[in-house]
Amino acid sequence: MAAAGVPSLSPVEILIIHSVRHRGRPKTLSDLCLVLDIEDTHVANYAVKKLEAAGLVKTGKTGKEKMIQVTDKGLEALTRYFEIRERLLVEATKVSGLSQSDLSDIASHLRALSGYYEQAARSAATL
């Protein structure tokens, strides 16, 4: 995100801002923790506070739930990030000779393998 003009964000903060933007709907803290597999909610809460202080997200209440959504400044930073990623990563993958379909299949397999590893780690922790 530094290349997009937002330096000094931690990996958790970057994951959170991308997740908050996903589908253009506000998210709750519990939604973010569930999707990102964050067990300690204070880690996510601290990251949200840092993003809010930077003006990238804003929070509000809906009932008792704290809702988080991306600000215009956050959307601009994410748009710059996507443009840079497209230029540097997507263009480079085209040179590999793999079709978009092949790359999508590979990504799907990698996500599945990642899930298997996470499940194995949880199982090993209970032994």
C-alpha positions in Angstrom: 0.0 0.0 0.0 3.0 2.3 0.4 3.3 2.5 -3.4 -0.4 3.6 -3.5 0.5 6.5 -1.2 -0.4 4.9 2.2 2.8 4.0 4.0 3.2 2.3 7.3 0.1 0.1 7.2 0.6 -3.3 8.8 -0.4 -6.5 7.0 -3.5 -6.8 9.2 -4.6 -3.2 8.5 -4.2 -3.9 4.7 -6.3 -7.0 4.9 -8.9 -5.2 6.9 -9.3 -2.3 4.6 -9.6 -4.6 1.6 -12.2 -6.7 3.4 -14.2 -3.7 4.5 -14.3 -2.5 0.9 -15.4 -5.9 -0.4 -18.9 -5.8 -1.9 -19.3 -2.1 -1.0 -21.1 -2.8 2.3 -20.2 -1.8 5.8 -18.8 -4.7 7.9 -19.0 -5.4 11.6 -15.8 -6.2 13.6 -17.1 -9.8 14.1 -17.5 -10.1 10.3 -13.9 -9.1 9.7 -12.6 -11.4 12.4 -14.5 -14.3 11.0 -13.5 -13.7 7.4 -9.8 -13.0 8.2 -9.6 -15.8 10.9 -8.5 -13.3 13.6 -9.0 -14.8 17.0 -8.2 -11.8 19.1 -10.7 -9.1 18.3 -8.6 -6.5 20.0 -6.0 -6.9 17.2 -8.7 -6.1 14.6 -10.2 -3.3 16.7 -6.8 -1.7 17.0 -6.2 -1.9 13.3 -9.6 -0.3 12.6 -8.8 2.5 15.0 -5.5 3.1 13.1 -7.3 3.1 9.7 -9.9 5.5 11.1 -7.2 7.8 12.4 -5.7 7.8 8.9 -9.0 8.7 7.4 -9.3 5.5 5.4 -12.3 4.0 7.2 -15.1 5.4 9.3 -17.2 3.7 12.0 -20.7 4.1 13.2 -23.3 2.2 15.1 -26.2 0.2 13.9 -28.0 -0.9 17.0 -25.4 -2.3 19.2 -23.0 -3.3 16.4 -20.0 -1.2 15.4 -20.1 -0.8 11.6 -17.0 -0.1 9.6 -16.9 1.3 6.0 -14.3 2.7 3.7 -14.1 6.5 3.2 -13.6 8.3 -0.1 -9.9 8.7 0.9 -9.7 4.9 1.5 -11.4 4.2 -1.9 -8.9 6.4 -3.7 -6.0 4.6 -2.0 -7.5 1.2 -2.9 -8.1 2.4 -6.5 -4.4 3.4 -6.8 -3.4 0.0 -5.3 -5.5 -1.9 -7.9 -4.0 0.1 -10.7 -0.5 -0.6 -9.6 -1.3 -4.3 -9.0 -2.8 -4.5 -12.4 0.2 -2.9 -14.0 2.8 -4.9 -12.1 1.3 -8.3 -11.3 -1.5 -9.0 -13.8 0.6 -7.9 -16.8 3.5 -10.1 -15.6 1.2 -13.1 -15.3 0.2 -12.7 -18.9 3.8 -13.4 -19.9 3.6 -16.8 -18.2 1.4 -18.0 -21.0 -1.3 -19.2 -18.7 -4.9 -18.2 -19.5 -7.1 -16.3 -17.1 -9.0 -19.6 -16.5 -5.8 -21.5 -15.7 -4.7 -18.8 -13.2 -8.2 -18.8 -11.6 -8.0 -22.6 -11.2 -4.5 -22.4 -9.7 -5.8 -19.7 -7.2 -8.7 -21.9 -6.3 -6.4 -24.9 -5.6 -4.1 -22.7 -3.5 -7.1 -21.4 -1.4 -8.2 -25.0 -0.8 -4.7 -26.1 0.2 -4.5 -23.1 2.6 -7.8 -24.2 4.2 -6.5 -27.8 4.6 -3.4 -26.5 6.3 -5.4 -24.2 8.6 -7.7 -27.1 9.6 -4.7 -29.4 10.2 -3.1 -26.7 12.4 -6.3 -26.4 14.4 -6.5 -30.2 14.8 -2.9 -30.4 15.9 -3.5 -27.7 18.5 -6.1 -29.9 20.2 -3.8 -33.0 20.4 
